[in-house]
C-alpha cells in the first residue's frame, strides 16, 4: 500500500530526536535539583512544613492529574504545537518560580510547571511515532529519549550543588529558561502534525479527578504535620475529609 511516510527516518528526524531530548532532560534535572534547594528556600521564604511539602510535590501531583487531558489535547491542536506551548509555559513559570517572594507564589508557579510538564511525554511519544515509522528505529528513539531523562536525574544533584554554591536558590529554576528557549528555536525541525477531531473531553471529570488527588495528598500531608504535633484527633478528621474528597472525585470521573 502506498504511503507518504518513508519507512526509514531521515536526517531531519534524527536532528529532531536531539531536540526532543531537551524537555525531558530539563524536567528530570528539575525534579532532582529541587531537593538540594529546599534548605535555602526554607531559610529565605520561611514556609511552614506543609508548604514545604507542597513546594516539593505539587508539580508531580498535577502532572499526574492532567496527563490524560494532555494526551486528549494533542490530536486536537497538533503534537508539535502542544509541545512548544508546554515548554514555553514551563520556561515562563520557571522564571516566575525563581522570582517568588513568598511560599504561596512558589507553590502556584510550581503547580503551573507541573501542568506544563504533563504535555511533554504524550507529545514526544506521538512525534516520535511520526518521525520514526520503522519499529526498530522507533524503539531506538524511545531509548534515546528515556536515556536523556535518566541523564537529567543524574546531572541534577551535582549541577544543583554548583549552582547553590555560587548563586541563590532561584538559579535552580532559571536553568530551565535557556533550555526552553533552545527547544523553541529548533522546534521547526519537528514534524508539523495537524490537529484532528477527537472525542469530547469529560472536563468535569478531569476537574474532579485533580481535586481528588489534591484532597488525598493534602490529607496525608496534614496527617504528617498533626502526627508530628501529637494531634491524633485532628489527624483522623483530616484523613476522613481527604478520603471523602477522593471518593467524590472518583465517582464524578468514573460515573459510578
Steps between C-alpha positions, in 0.01 A plus 500: 500500500636841404591738779643852524712410805842346429572166663829626641567823684659796324790710627243761604334242726828424677564870555144528630575215741782707649251784548253267673758399759505856634160520675541170686857591595367830634213353701711215644773740611237720662363204697832419667656844536207630705580268790835674550340844485243434773720614794578829324133547410398431860752751631395773257120462474435343843222262385316272739576128487180443301586777253846351455342167408273673249797679344671166457208289377225716348652489150508120498144474631353727234713343228344163577155656531491660154722271289199322350349836413819595317486171313149594387604853410796397280299369202271804511760779491793309347778327694776745406283795594411340833865422574621852423215652702580274795872581485430873473270493803755289688774753428291802599376334819859401586600865470208597725600230750854640515357844580252379764488715811280280721408130532156542345643647180757222477234232548282660232783521247603142575140394436509665157833328430342164580207553264736616225723196554198274447501600132854378438487121494176456298623750239849352478372144463255599225762701312748212517241267349467734200874563469602134528247277321743207506441297818865443579590864449203606709618274784849647474358853507295422811814362666691819418225722639468299821879504537483879496254481790740275693786736419300791638439312825874436530607853404260671742683451833851608391361786292283612790797489734703727274214745448417524870865547586530816292145624442164527677240223509318664208778385270370140512189625318676746271698221332172387340461826309790465250408135440142602421621777267733256323218255436271773367772616261548151356134397508467543119709182466205307641220382270187709491217261578166664434229483764198279450163452658512298818249363743340758725692559821327428830606834645304459823659160552847646450435776753369258760785254445757775558311623807485144631876456467558834674255407778674171573849651495387793713356254749819295513716808545275638773509159669879507501494850649243399762690186595812707551305730734321210672148600390350158433135609495557768241707253300204264483264776389741612229533147363123457501452825306765412243350154453160655429661732245666205326178301484311803366755558226511135406121483478480811283776385266394139466129550509451240774 
